[in-house]
Amino acid sequence: MSNIITIKNYKKITMTPGDIKLYVFNCVALAISITNIEVAMKLILLSVSILYTIMKIVDLKNNKSKKNEEL
């Protein structure tokens, strides 16, 4: 008897372009999460949200004053 095991219906594993894109995306996400860019992204998001809130408050105030002038 032989100790060699044969595999029937062996299928060669090939990578599709979709698989490669997925691996690249996962590697980039892992690299970003390991580096300090996450802190910078949080600061940018906080700054943008504060700026948006200030702009919205000013816009609402201007619209309210225009409505009062029309009355």
SVG drawing of the C-alpha trace seen along z (x, -y; Angstrom):
<svg xmlns="http://www.w3.org/2000/svg" viewBox="-46 -95 50 97">
<polyline fill="none" stroke="black" stroke-width="0.4" points="0.0,0.0 1.1,-3.5 1.0,-6.4 0.4,-8.8 -3.1,-10.3 -4.5,-11.4 -7.1,-14.1 -9.7,-13.5 -11.4,-16.4 -8.5,-18.8 -9.4,-22.3 -6.7,-24.9 -7.3,-28.0 -7.2,-31.2 -7.7,-34.8 -10.2,-36.9 -9.8,-40.7 -12.6,-41.0 -10.5,-39.0 -7.5,-41.1 -9.5,-44.3 -10.9,-42.9 -7.4,-42.0 -6.0,-45.4 -9.0,-47.1 -8.5,-45.0 -4.8,-45.8 -5.3,-49.5 -7.9,-49.5 -5.6,-47.6 -2.7,-50.0 -4.9,-53.0 -6.2,-51.6 -2.6,-50.8 -1.2,-54.3 -2.0,-57.6 -4.0,-58.8 -7.1,-57.7 -6.5,-60.5 -6.1,-63.1 -9.3,-61.9 -11.1,-62.3 -9.8,-65.9 -10.8,-66.7 -14.3,-65.3 -14.7,-67.2 -13.6,-70.5 -15.9,-70.0 -18.9,-69.2 -18.3,-72.3 -17.9,-74.5 -21.1,-73.0 -23.0,-73.7 -21.8,-77.4 -22.7,-77.9 -26.2,-76.4 -26.8,-78.6 -25.8,-81.7 -28.0,-80.7 -31.0,-80.1 -30.4,-83.5 -30.2,-85.2 -33.4,-83.5 -35.2,-84.4 -34.3,-88.1 -35.4,-88.1 -38.8,-86.7 -39.2,-89.4 -38.5,-92.1 -41.2,-90.7 -43.8,-91.0"/>
</svg>
